[in-house]
């Protein structure tokens, strides 16, 4: 399999799906002539033209609403947000309309739309450009939410999202855009939504994470094994909603100790929901209280030294893991 970057994997997915299905279009600020703020759409305008790769005005409310209407009429739009932080000005279009149309139409109208873009801190762009709203979106019935952590997942899950008949929120991490990995060169390569991925097996502790926190967790698992003799299992959620409940419960029943790692804010975060689910359905398998490491519960810092410790970093995750053993 060829080795490509996360960014290139997303680009491949978009190109293949636009080529496969005439109803797929990409739209957003600067996606065409500027090739996207993070160059995810590089080369697509030249290949598919301005009717498929559409630069929009700087109004998320306007182009998100346009895309929802197009999806209701049979198109499959992919909407790129420059940052997921900007989704809040399109609140009505995403969380009210896109999420509820199928239910309110009695199943007669689907909304096959993808909202995608960066949803992360850690890049020193300030609080208003650093939200991680996966918990917020997942709280809304009718929306699916995914957080690919590898190039292969980025390609396979975006393709699956585009083919899905429901609205899917794809939360990417700008820090991962240059991450390289093996990606199948297959136009029908799909990673199903709602399936977690066990990246490392272990026996003493389960570390459950999503997005970039997966890579921090893998590094911590290696440190635990090499320096402390602790065997840690690492489960990549990949999908926040639908959530792979069975994979989570399976690893808990195996190791009996759980550490949840996320760059989400802690209050009403993804980890809070998973923690409740574990104690509700696997309480008797726990040999220690569930622990969490999340972003510190304040607006995201602009300062690089402050932000580097605000999101889950190696030492903070390692310290919490050792508390569990």
Residue pairs with C-beta under 8 A, 6 or more apart in sequence:
1 182
1 183
1 184
1 185
2 182
2 183
2 185
3 180
3 181
3 182
3 183
4 12
4 151
4 180
4 181
4 183
5 151
5 177
5 178
5 179
5 180
6 148
6 150
6 151
6 154
6 172
6 176
6 177
6 178
6 179
6 180
6 181
7 38
7 39
7 40
7 177
7 178
8 151
8 183
9 151
9 152
9 154
9 155
9 181
9 183
10 40
10 116
10 154
10 155
10 158
10 172
11 40
11 41
11 42
11 43
11 44
12 155
12 183
13 154
13 155
13 156
13 158
13 159
13 162
14 26
14 40
14 41
14 44
14 78
14 158
15 43
15 44
15 47
15 48
16 159
16 187
17 24
17 76
17 78
17 158
17 159
17 162
17 163
18 24
18 25
18 26
18 44
18 48
18 52
19 48
20 187
21 76
21 162
21 163
23 74
23 75
23 76
24 52
24 75
24 76
24 77
24 78
24 162
25 51
25 52
25 53
25 54
25 70
25 75
25 76
25 77
25 78
26 41
26 44
26 52
26 53
26 54
26 77
26 78
26 80
27 53
27 54
27 55
27 56
27 63
27 66
27 67
27 77
27 78
27 79
27 80
28 36
28 54
28 55
28 56
28 63
28 79
28 80
28 81
28 82
28 117
29 37
29 55
29 56
29 57
29 58
29 63
29 80
29 82
30 36
30 37
30 55
30 82
31 41
31 44
31 53
31 54
31 55
31 56
31 80
32 41
32 44
32 45
32 50
32 53
32 54
32 55
33 45
33 55
34 55
35 41
35 42
35 43
35 44
35 45
36 42
36 80
37 82
38 118
38 174
38 177
40 80
40 177
41 53
41 80
44 52
44 53
45 53
56 62
56 63
56 66
57 63
59 89
60 81
60 86
60 87
60 89
60 90
61 89
61 90
61 92
61 93
63 79
64 79
64 90
64 93
64 94
64 98
64 115
65 90
65 92
65 93
65 97
67 75
67 77
67 79
67 113
68 93
68 94
68 97
68 98
68 101
68 111
68 113
70 77
71 77
71 98
71 110
71 111
71 112
71 113
71 167
72 101
72 109
72 110
72 111
76 112
76 113
76 114
76 162
76 163
77 113
77 114
78 113
78 114
78 116
78 162
79 113
79 114
79 115
79 116
80 116
80 117
81 87
81 115
81 116
81 117
81 118
82 117
82 118
83 117
83 118
83 119
83 125
83 129
83 130
83 131
84 117
84 118
84 119
84 131
84 132
84 133
84 171
85 119
85 128
85 129
85 130
85 131
85 133
87 94
87 115
87 133
94 115
94 137
94 143
94 167
94 169
95 137
95 140
95 143
98 111
98 113
98 115
98 142
98 143
98 167
99 140
99 141
99 142
99 143
99 167
100 142
101 109
101 111
102 109
102 110
102 111
102 142
102 166
103 141
103 142
110 165
110 166
111 165
111 166
111 167
112 162
112 163
112 164
112 165
112 166
112 167
113 167
113 168
114 158
114 161
114 162
114 167
114 168
114 169
114 170
115 167
115 168
115 169
115 170
116 158
116 161
116 169
116 170
116 171
116 172
117 170
117 172
118 172
118 173
118 174
119 131
119 132
119 133
119 134
119 147
119 171
119 172
119 173
120 130
120 132
120 171
120 172
120 173
120 174
120 175
120 211
120 212
120 263
121 130
121 132
121 263
121 295
121 300
121 307
121 310
121 311
122 130
122 173
122 175
122 212
122 263
122 307
122 308
122 311
123 130
123 174
123 175
124 302
124 303
124 304
124 307
125 302
126 300
126 302
127 299
127 300
127 301
127 302
130 300
130 307
131 300
132 171
132 211
132 262
132 263
132 264
132 265
132 295
133 171
134 145
134 147
134 169
134 171
134 210
134 211
134 240
134 264
134 270
135 240
135 264
135 265
135 268
135 269
135 270
135 273
137 143
137 145
137 169
137 171
137 240
137 241
138 145
138 240
138 241
138 270
138 273
139 268
142 166
142 167
143 166
143 167
143 168
143 169
143 241
144 161
144 164
144 166
144 167
144 168
144 169
144 193
144 239
144 241
144 242
145 168
145 169
145 171
145 239
145 240
145 241
146 157
146 161
146 168
146 169
146 170
146 171
146 193
146 238
146 239
146 240
147 171
147 172
147 173
147 210
147 211
147 237
147 238
147 239
147 240
148 154
148 157
148 158
148 170
148 172
148 191
148 211
148 238
149 173
149 176
149 210
149 211
149 212
149 214
149 215
149 236
149 238
150 179
150 181
151 179
151 180
151 181
151 182
151 183
152 181
152 182
152 183
152 184
152 191
153 191
153 197
153 236
153 238
154 172
154 176
155 183
155 184
155 189
155 191
156 184
156 189
156 190
156 191
157 170
157 191
157 193
157 238
157 239
158 170
159 189
159 190
159 191
160 190
160 191
160 192
160 193
161 168
161 170
161 193
163 190
164 193
168 193
171 211
171 240
173 211
173 212
175 212
176 211
176 212
176 215
179 215
183 189
191 238
193 239
193 242
194 239
194 242
194 243
194 244
195 238
195 239
195 244
195 247
196 235
196 236
196 237
196 238
196 239
196 244
196 247
196 248
197 235
197 236
197 238
198 233
198 234
198 235
198 236
198 247
198 251
199 214
199 218
199 234
199 235
199 236
200 218
200 221
200 232
200 233
200 234
201 233
202 221
202 231
202 232
202 233
202 234
202 255
203 231
203 233
203 254
203 255
204 230
204 231
204 232
204 255
204 257
204 325
205 224
205 230
205 231
205 232
205 233
205 255
205 257
205 258
205 259
205 321
205 324
205 325
206 232
206 233
206 235
206 251
206 252
206 254
206 255
206 257
206 258
206 259
207 217
207 220
207 221
207 232
207 233
207 234
207 235
207 259
207 261
207 317
207 321
208 235
208 237
208 248
208 251
208 258
208 259
208 260
208 261
208 274
209 216
209 217
209 234
209 235
209 236
209 237
209 260
209 261
209 262
210 236
210 237
210 238
210 240
210 262
210 270
211 262
211 263
212 263
213 261
213 262
213 263
213 312
214 234
214 236
216 261
216 312
216 313
216 314
216 317
217 234
217 261
217 317
218 234
219 314
220 232
220 314
220 317
220 318
220 321
221 232
221 233
221 234
223 314
223 318
224 230
224 231
224 232
224 318
224 321
224 322
225 231
225 232
228 322
228 325
230 321
230 322
230 325
232 321
233 251
233 254
233 255
235 247
235 248
235 251
237 243
237 244
237 248
237 270
238 244
240 270
243 273
243 274
243 277
245 277
245 281
248 274
248 277
248 278
249 278
249 281
249 282
251 258
252 258
252 278
252 282
252 285
252 286
253 282
253 285
256 285
256 286
256 287
256 288
257 286
257 287
257 288
257 324
257 325
258 275
258 278
258 286
258 290
258 291
258 324
259 290
259 291
259 292
259 293
259 317
259 320
259 321
259 324
260 271
260 274
260 275
260 290
260 291
260 292
260 293
260 294
261 271
261 292
261 293
261 294
261 312
261 317
262 269
262 270
262 271
262 292
262 293
262 294
262 295
262 312
263 294
263 295
263 311
263 312
264 270
264 271
264 294
264 295
265 294
265 295
265 297
266 272
266 292
266 294
266 295
266 297
267 297
269 292
269 294
271 292
271 294
272 292
275 290
275 292
278 286
278 290
279 286
279 290
288 324
291 320
291 321
291 323
291 324
292 320
293 312
293 316
293 317
293 320
294 312
295 310
295 311
295 312
296 309
296 310
298 310
300 307
300 310
301 307
301 310
309 316
